[in-house]
């Protein structure tokens, strides 16, 4: 027997004090309603209502049961509403991660937007390299992440891919960053990748995303850029320090000019980072979908990322279908 349902029937009869009116309100046949009340009485072992020609009156036991029924049904309604919010992604804890170097502006807007759209949810956000994210996603200790590609991890599904062009971070007094001394022409807004040949190149540590590190150097070589040496820098401060040393140039996403450095885009965007959300395949619940939708929007607006021409929002997308 569905106890809560039968208690709802009982409460309706008690409110109407009449089986006919209660049946009409519940949109059911009166005999069926009477049978259900009788079943509830048998289940509880007490008579709840006195039936008479003019209607139904609560017994003393019925009055006690009705008082408890109100509390029980109110609690059940609250529980149903809470579960609905959990299913919608509005409640619960979502364990998420972003890659290093995503930028304070993008991360800040991501946190704000997610919490605004899901005020009851707790977003547990960490900064993890792609290699660590894939390991935790596979192990189930992470629900969703923003990863860099290539990301060869079986058992994961991915959101739509965004492309983030890299440019050159140069000392402000570098000839490639400033106009010619005679003022005859302004420095070009974009640099050919080949102009960086022979310079020391600063990249993120290979251990953070080995496949992406190798792909970035391959793209540089394909467009005529052969660095003298490759330095690894884990954070923006050390990256900027190496650039300010005078010989190194860093390949990084768009960075505001300042503190003695300027950022110049590469002509034709020959080197880009492919970025998407990732989650364990088959576990794209409402909170994961909400995070993915929010991240896609924020990365486009605040991280200089662009969709590929054929990118569409499709869920889920198994790892086997992701173009590497």
Secondary structure, 3 states (H helix, E strand, C coil): CCHHHHHHHHHHHHHHCCHHHHHHHHCCCHHHHHHHHHHHHHHHCCCCEEEECCEEEECHHHHHHHHHHHHHHHHHHHHHHHHHHHHCCCCEEEEEEECCCCCHHHHHHHHHHHHHHCCCEEEEEEECCHHHHHHHHHHCCCCEEEEEECCCCCCEEECCCEEEECEEEEECCCCCCCCCCCCCCCCCCEECHHHHCCCEEEECCHHHCHHHHHHHHHHHHHCCCCCCEEEECCCHHHHHHHHHCCCEEEEECCCCCECCEEEEEECCCCCEEEEEEEEECCCCCHHHHHHHHHHHHHHHHHCCEEECCCCCCCCCCEHHHCCC
